[in-house]
Amino acid sequence: MHSQHIEDMVRKLTPVLKDKAKAQKILTRYWRNKIAIVWETIDVHRAANECEVALTEKEAIQVLQTLHNQHNAQCGLKWEDITTHIKENVLGRKLTQREVRLFVHHDKLTIQR
């Protein structure tokens, strides 16, 4: 597990932790012999924008949950799986030409509210 993910976990737990440093040490030790590939909704939004559509956060979460439930552990989860799922399920709304230009030229994501 990358240290940034462990730091994020500790940050989320901070309100209920007595010793942040100890929690980080425990999590680091826990993850030392494991790996986890982390996909976030921001990845789903980026994939959707590549397909020239905008998803809501709720739709992006649903995509992650569906792909997690359906994935084949031998094949893993690929970027193409995300874009294919979005296209096949006709998710989101079409991006405007302006939104497409902002994404292509300035890497600005459009997330439907």
TAWO-V995050 format. One record per residue. RES is the residue in three letters. OMEGA is omega in whole degrees, -180 to 180 (999 if undefined). Layout:
# TAWO-V995050
[[RES,OMEGA] [RES,OMEGA]]
This chain:
# TAWO-V995050
[[MET,178] [HIS,-179] [SER,180] [GLN,178] [HIS,178] [ILE,178] [GLU,178] [ASP,179] [MET,-180] [VAL,180] [ARG,179] [LYS,-178] [LEU,-174] [THR,-179] [PRO,-177] [VAL,-180] [LEU,174] [LYS,-176] [ASP,-177] [LYS,-179] [ALA,179] [LYS,179] [ALA,180] [GLN,179] [LYS,179] [ILE,180] [LEU,178] [THR,178] [ARG,180] [TYR,-174] [TRP,-174] [ARG,-179] [ASN,180] [LYS,170] [ILE,174] [ALA,175] [ILE,-173] [VAL,173] [TRP,-180] [GLU,179] [THR,179] [ILE,176] [ASP,179] [VAL,178] [HIS,179] [ARG,178] [ALA,179] [ALA,179] [ASN,175] [GLU,177] [CYS,180] [GLU,172] [VAL,177] [ALA,178] [LEU,169] [THR,176] [GLU,179] [LYS,178] [GLU,-180] [ALA,177] [ILE,180] [GLN,177] [VAL,179] [LEU,-179] [GLN,-180] [THR,-179] [LEU,177] [HIS,-179] [ASN,-174] [GLN,-172] [HIS,178] [ASN,-176] [ALA,179] [GLN,-178] [CYS,-178] [GLY,179] [LEU,-179] [LYS,177] [TRP,-180] [GLU,178] [ASP,-180] [ILE,-178] [THR,178] [THR,180] [HIS,180] [ILE,-179] [LYS,-177] [GLU,-178] [ASN,178] [VAL,-178] [LEU,173] [GLY,176] [ARG,-179] [LYS,175] [LEU,173] [THR,178] [GLN,179] [ARG,180] [GLU,178] [VAL,179] [ARG,179] [LEU,179] [PHE,-176] [VAL,-173] [HIS,-175] [HIS,-180] [ASP,178] [LYS,-179] [LEU,173] [THR,178] [ILE,-178] [GLN,-180] [ARG,999]]
